[in-house]
Amino acid sequence: MDPGRLALRSCNALNRPVLSRPQGWTAWPCPEPWCLMPTVPSTPPCFSSLSISGLESTSCVPEAAWRSLGLLPRRNSMHLLGPLLLLLVPEYLAFSDSEDWKFEHPKTLYAWEGACIQIPCQYKIPEKREPRDYKRKVLDNLTVYHNYTYDQTAKDFNGSILYQMTKMKEFQERIQFLGDDMSNCTLHIRSVNTQDSGVLGLRMTSGTDKWMENIFLNVSKTAPPPLIQLPLEIRESQEVTLTCLLNFSCVGYQIRLQWSLESFQLPSVASTTLTTKTVSTQSKLTMQPNWTHHGHNLTCQLWNDKAGGLLSYKTVQLDVKHTPKLEIKVSPEDAIVKEGNSVNMTCQIISSNPEYLTIFWLKDGNRLKEQETLQREKKMVTLTLSSVTKDMSGKYHCAARNDIGSEQSQVALQVLYAPRHSWVQIQSSPAREGSGVALTCMAVANPPSTDYTWYHNNTEIRRSTNKTFHISKVSLSHAGKYSCLAENSVGSGLMSQEAELDIQYAPKEVTIVLQNPTPIREGDNVTLTCNYTSSNPRVIRYEWSPRGSWNELVPGVLTIQKVSWNAGPFTCAACNTWCSWAAPVNLHIKYAPKGVKVLSIIPHSEIHSGDRVLLQCNFSSSHPTDVRFFWKKNGILLKEGRELSFDSISPEDAGSYNCLVNNSIGQSTSETWMLQVLYAPRRLWVSMSPKDSVMEGKRAVLTCESDANPPISQYTWFDWNNQNLHHYDQMLRLDPVKVEHSGAYWCQAANQLGVGQSPPSTLTVYYSPETISRRVALGVGLCLAILLLAIWGVKFQQSWRRIQSQQGLQENSSGQSFFVRNKKIRRAPLSEGPHSLGCYNPVMEDAISYAVLNFPENDTPRIGDAGTSEVPRLSLNRDNTVTYSVVHKRQVGDYENVTPDVPEDEEIHYSELVHFGAGGRPLDHEGVEYVTLKR
């Protein structure tokens, strides 16, 4: 029920109207009995506006808190609550001045007299909901009350004030505020006592927001015992963790929790928790309990080394689940009995948790039900063995089982008897000659045998207390059969079975026998035999050294096909398990000289023409050593002797040289030694291909032949005028060849040592038939041209005479004449018209041309093809016709009145107008006129 409904019920019970509902009240979520809401029968006043501070919408006030404030009667004391409601309702409502204060802290804290209390606390001040009014709030005032009450008249809280943020009180030295004005409200109280038990009220204000927060303290006279937390089940040998817990922790008051088991201290891991959720000190003990810990007391002690030592403790009894634990008793006690006597073995359960279910005896996995006697009330079973035998020796097991599992305990029964079933064991048999051998007398006996007698081929050889007979270095005499006789404290046994000692050795006296007659020559077939005198075990293979490609067709017989000159020495080994080697045998093979080669003694480097040269013939080995030397050049025998010398070597001495060395066995030839003589180019001449006479248009190849060492590095060609052709190859190719290529050619060759020059060789190039035909045709054409020119000259002479006669007439008529000089291509003929100045006459190209000039009748000047000169206007009563003549000549000197010194204007023309007929000339045109015509 929410506080609004509580007030409504109170007012309804008094028949008083409710003027207004308190704002901000929410549903009351707490169940009974944590929140007590009694119905009030009396008539307290009802207020028009109610407010609650100190309680959140999800907070609950415990019943104990109401009773500690005196607001609730004791249980079973029901009476009228009218006066109480006057205190209850206002006091309850005073807890809620604001709705959104939030706190985190332990509800109840525990301590004892002399200790301290540290209260971890966190809070949150409510904030404005409108963003424009938002401003982070801080704590303005904090007052700590002890067992407070609410004064309805004064509208304030009454009680002991232990701390106040703004006022200094007499109890403030015991309380220290460790928080801040934002979120931390941690308190520390020193030296508490039992009167400090009750409710601490934290009255907090921030602006208009107020809150009362309750924290409960429980302070006892002495320190409370810690709490021991055990697992549900503890089993032997299984690791478990036990916790010792105390709901107390305070900075500045050091405590420790100590574990002990039957007064033996145990190591543990301690930890402290001091948060708003939990305040505690704990110690964790991790152990693997033994079954002997069952029923023992385990204690956790609370210690403060500065305040009297031991403060309190808690003890629990361990309940360790375990399998049945057994105890075996044997009669006789040592479980040793001679063969034929009786034995009693008793198995008793000394501890079992839970109670055992079964108990019985076993041997070799089989239950001995017939020989056992069970006494369940005594938790024991007895096994009785009468007239024991050797076979009853061994391990006996007593087994018991409960709900946890099963357990076994064993006893070893020994039955004493005399040695039996003896035999000889030989270590390293067969044994190699010279090695050590150990012979052991093996016997089945209990107790073990103590005395031994040894026999070799049925002959006693020694007595000993040691069952092993050592032979440090065996020989062939130790071979044979061995047996032994063993004894112990019970009696003597029988003679053992015989064992044979086999002595083995490598083949003896191994030798090599040569089957060939001597001496042996290189290339002969050789047979060697490997022999020995004795072997154990038999020889199974042979080895030869050195190894080669020869064949062993019969074991121990080696055939060497075509023995080499350096074969041997040879040795062989006859092998069984081991190998024995024969002494090496040398074959002393005879052979022709080996390693024959030519050495250049003088000079050691390049050989030049004219140098002194000394060659020597060497060989590496020869058997026999008496040898002779010979020299060959290019396969032809040259001379005998070890050395070959040249006082002044020439290029003709170059070639392939071989040295020959022979003895009585044969002859050996060295590898070919090339003698190279270096010299400048010589014997140069020019060869022509296809020959020295060639038709024009074909190809001619000239080759510069030479003899030089090192080879020619550069060629140079020259013609009959000793002119360098700037051609540097060995061959000079003329393709196609021309008549003008005819002449003498020579070449020059050079290498690193010098330069040589060839004599000239003449190349003749003759005309081809086509050229001859063209030349004949050209001659015929030339003759025809000369003939035509002669005819033209005759015609020209006749024309000239005719012109000369006409000029005479012109001079008599006081006419004017002019010459025109023009070497350019003549223009195309112009069409004749009424105003034309002349006409083109191609027939008279090289003769004198006559033209009639018709002058226009009007006075307008005309620009003709001959230039810009003006034609004067003639009188009408005169003859207007003139004669225009042009003489064309090739050379300047051929023109009359034109000298060769005229400037380079080949366009200058000289002309003269001649007026024919009667009449006088115009007065303003007396004299010669010069006209220049340009094309």
C-alpha positions, 0 to 999 in steps of 0.5 A: 500500500502506498503512503497516499492510501495509508493517509486515506485509510487514516482519514477515513477511519476518523471520518475526516475528509482528505483535502488533497492527495500528496504529490509524487507518491508511488505504489508501495511494493513491499510485502508484510511484515517489512512494511507495517501499515496499521489501521488507526481507530482513534482520531489523529489530525489529517493534513491537507498536504503530505510529504515523505522524505527518506524513502524511495519508491522501491524502499522498505522500512523494516519492522525493527526500524519502526520498533527502534523508533518507538513507533510500534508496540511489542508483538502480542501487546495490541492496544489503541494506536491513536496517540501512536499514529500522531507520531507514526504518520508525521515521522513516516512522512518526514522520510520523504522530502524528495522522491529520487534520492538514491543510496547504496550502503550495507543495511546493517553493520556489525562490530564489538566494543573497542572496534571501529565501523566503516560505512561504505556509502554512495548517494545520488542527488535528484536532478531537475527534469527541465533542461533549462533549469538543469544545474548539477546539485551538490550536498549542502548539509549532512547531519548524522543522528543516532536513534532519532525521532521526528518532532511534529510540532517543531517539524524537525528531527530530534536525537543525538547528533554524532556528526554535522557538516557545518557545526562542531559537536562533542561527538564529532571526534569519533566520526569521520566523514570520508565522502564528498558533496557529489556522490560519496557518503562514507563514514568512519566511527572509532571506538564503538560501544554497545550504546552505539547500536541502533539506527544512524540517520543521515539527514542530507539536504541539497537546496530544497531537496531533503532526505533521511537515510537509515543505517543500522548498527549492531554492536556487541559486548564481545566479538562474535564468533566467525562463521565456518562454511563447509561443502556439502560433502568431504571425501578423503584425498579430494581437495576441498575449500572451507571458508571462515567468514566474519561480517566485519571490516574496518580500516585501522582495526586489523584482525586475522582469521586463523585455522587450526586442526587439533591445535595444528595451525593450517595455512590459508588465504585471507581477503577483505571486502569493504563495498556498499554491498558487502562488508566482510573478512574471510579466510579460505582453507584449501586441503586434501583431508585424510581419513584420519581427520574424520571426527577431528575438530576444525577451528577458525579463530579471530585474532587481534594482535594489538587488542588482547589476542584471541577475540573469538573462535568457531569449532566444527567437527569434520565428517570425512567420508572414506572407504573402509580402513583395514588392519591385518594380523598374521600368526606367525607374525612374520608370515614365514612358515616352513612347508607343512605348517599352518597359518592364521590371518585376521583382517579387521576394519578399524574405520569406515564412513559410512558403515562397511557392507562386505569384507573377505579374503582374496588370493590371485583374484579368487575369493577364499570363502572356504578357509575364512571365518566372518565375525560381523559384530567385530568387523573382522574376518579370519583366514586359516591355512593348515599344512601349507605348501610351496604353492601357497606362498604369495600375496593375500588380500583382504577386501572391504566395501561401503557406499563410498568404495572398496579398500584392500590390504595385503600380506605376503606369505612365505613358505620355506623349502629346500632347493628344487629344479636347479639349472645353469645359466650361461651369460654370453654363450657362445662366448668369444675367445678371450672374453669374460663369461659368467655362469649362474646356478639357478635354483628355486628355493626359499630361503635362497640357496647359500652354498654352490658346488660347480662341475665341469664335464662331471668333474667338481671344479669349485665350491662357493657361496656365490651362485655366479662363477666368473671366467675372466678370459675364456680359452678353448680349454674352457669349452664343455658341459657345466652343472651345479648343486645348490643348498639352503638352510632347509636342505640340499637340492638335486644336481642341476641340468648340464649347460654347454659352454661354446668358445668361438674365435675368428679364423686363424692364420689367414694368408694370401697365395698368388697362383700366377707365375712371375713376373706379372705384366700390366694387363695379365689375369691374376688369381689370388687365394685366401687360406686359413687353418681353423675357425669357429664358427665356420667361415661364411664369407671373404673380404678383399682389399682394395675393393674393385670390379674383379670377380670372386667366382669361388669363395676365397679365390679372386680373379683379376682380369687385366690387372692395372699397372698400379694394382695392389697391394692386396689383402684378404679376410676370412670371416665368420662372426668376426674377420681375420685379415692376411698380411698384404701381398704386393704383385710387383707389376711391370708396365710401360712408362706412365704420365708422359708429357711435354714441358716448356722449359724456355720460355715459360710464356709466349713464343715469338719468332726468333726466340730460343725454345727448349722442350723437355720430355717427362714421365711419372713412373716406369717399371722397369726404370730403364727408358729411352726418349723420342720426339715426333712433329706432326706424327713424323719422327724427329729425333731421339733424346729427352730435350728438344731445343730451337736456337732461333725458332721460326713460324715453320717450326710451329706444329704438333709435338709428341714425346715418346718414352719406352722401356722393355715392356712398352712405349708411351706417348705424351699428349699432343703439345701445340707449339705456337710461334707468334709473328707479324703479318707476312706473305701478303697477296691479293686474290681475285674471284672469279678471276682478274678479268671480269665483265662489267655488271658482274661481282668481283671479290678481292681477298687479302691473303696473309700469314700471321700469328696472332691473326690479323686484327685489321685490313686496309685497301688501296687502289692504283693511285695509293688512295685509301679506300677506307675498307677494313675487311679482309675481302673487298667486294665490287658489286656490280663492277664497273669499267672504271674499277679497272686498275691495280689494288693492294692491301695492308694487314696488321696484328699485335706484332706488326704490319705487312703489305701486299704487292699490287694486283691488277683487275681488268673490267671489259665492256658488256655486249649491251654497252658496245651496242649502245656505243655503236648506236650513239656513233651512228646517231652522232654522224646523222646529227652532223649531217643534219647540221651541215644541211641546216648550215647551208640553209642558214647561209642562204637565209643570211644572204637574203637578209643582208640584201634586205638590210641594204634596202632598209638602210637606203630607206632611212629606216631604223633596226633593232636586235632582240637577245633572249635566251629563255623559252619562247612564249606561245604564239599570240592570236592575231587581231587588229591590234596585234604587234606581231606573230610567232613563227616557229620555222624561223627559230634560229633565223631572222624573223620579220614581223609587221607592227600595226599601230592603232588608230587611236591615241591610247598607248598599249602595253604589249608583251615586249614591255612598257614602252609607249608607241608614238602616235603616227601621222595619218598621212604617213605609212603606219607600217614598220618591220620588226626583226629578231635574230636568235643566237646562242652566244653573247659574242655572236651578237653584233653591238652586244659585248660580253661585258654586259651585266648579267641581264640576259633580258636586254633587247636592242631594237630599231624601228624602220619606217618603210615607204615615202614620207618623213618621220615624226619630228618628236621621234628622231633618233634610235629608241631602245626597248627592253622586253622581259618575260 
